Amino acid sequence: MKIFLAVSFTVLLCTGLAVASSPAGPSNDGELVLAASSVSGTIESVDPRNLTLILKTDAGETQSLAITKKSVLRGVTQGDRVSCEMKDGKVTKIIKATPTPKDSPARQPTKGELGG
């Protein structure tokens, strides 16, 4: 009886360890899955014919980026500061950064904001 209990306990313990160590969720069967991401920088050149653009990133690297479709490039030109949303290694959306005017003075707080 003691041997039966010992064997049963060992089997249950091993089964529990095997289940706990297995990864949750479906496997990819070796398929590479690229997650959505983004990259920001300044456009150095735009090539609508080949659906590419050259971007100097905020980290100072120059990257050639593939574009999903020509309409994504609408309204962007060399020198624009942008953020590119990417999926599966291609740019799906380009968002222009709004420049802050260097000549505009800082907003002064009102008397109400100062507590007076």
FENURWO-V617531 format. One record per backbone hydrogen bond with DSSP energy under -1.0 kcal/mol. NH is the residue of the N-H (numbers start at 1). CO is the residue of the C=O. Records with the same first field share a line. If there is no record, write none. Layout:
NH->CO + CO
This chain:
5->1
6->2
7->3
8->4
9->5
10->6
11->7
12->8
13->9
14->10
15->11
16->12
17->13
18->14
19->15
20->16
21->17
31->28
37->86
39->84
41->82
42->56
43->80
44->54
45->54
47->52
52->47
53->65
54->45
55->63
56->42
57->61
58->40
60->57
63->55
65->53
67->51
68->91
72->69
73->70
74->71
76->73
79->43
80->77
82->41
83->95
84->39
85->93
86->37
87->90
90->87
91->66
92->85
93->85
95->83
97->81
114->110
116->111
